[in-house]
Amino acid sequence: MKKSLIAVIAILLFAAAGAVQAGALVDLAVVNRATGERIAVHTHRGRLYVPGTPGAKYSLLLTNRTSERLLAMTSVDGVNVITGETAAPAQSGYVLDPWGSVDISGWRKSMSEVAAFVFTSLPDSYAARTDRPGNVGVIGVAVFREVRPPRRRPQDLQQPEQLSGPGADANAAEESDAGRSMARILPAPTRREEKLGTGHGERETSAVTWTDFRRASESPSELISIYYDSRANLVARGIIVPAPRAEPNPFPGFRFTPDPKG
């Protein structure tokens, strides 16, 4: 049985009014960390898109919509957010408790830190800087069910969300050192801008530990993809349609002569 990571991460609640559900088993939302709000999702030709702002930090909010534990192998720009490997479904991922959520705020650097996700230019993206620019602009989650989840004791139901996957054994010795808590768009012109990617931002606290997870199958039960780019580029591609603007009136005070008082 492979060892896995338990992410000791504060569960944050975000307003979801009008949000598009990005999965049947797991809901994936891209969150603006400056405001704590989900970034609006736009649907175009069967794909989901979100607009990003250069320089803005973001996180990925994964919410388990089932009563069973699930493994969510998560990638950004084709790169596994935990290991930094070119992403493949069989790799390590986050484990979500029944109905639980986990907020992924960056590239995992150790059992206690991540490098923040930040929207940046394609050449400055982590994928491009590690010679893998071909898949910049997409966020993915491969969801796996668990084989015969062990019966949870009442005291275990309050445990935080989790991570899992092959290759985790090499890091299992770090479990005892892991902490138990963590600090965890205006209309634009239609001209194209430089494509957005996700940069390797500043280090932040994010403590994790290992857990066990056995996948029920080699193939994921669900695949989720959300594409992203600058708002200007999404408008230029016809993915975001700006609201029509009223023509300015040169004489807004024009009217006929009113009757006198009395």
Secondary structure, DSSP 8 states (H G I E B T S, - for coil): --EEEEE---------TT-----SSEEEEEEETTTTEE---EEETTEEEEEE-TT-BEEEEEEE-SSS-EEEEEEETTEETTT-SB--TTS-EEEE-TT-EEEE-EEE-SSSEEEEEEEEEGGGSHHHHTT-GGGTTEEEEEEEEBSS-----GGGGG---EEE-TTGGGGGGGGGG--S---------SS----EEEEEEEEEE--EEEEE--BS-SS-SEEEEEEEEEHHHHHHTTSS---------S-TT---------
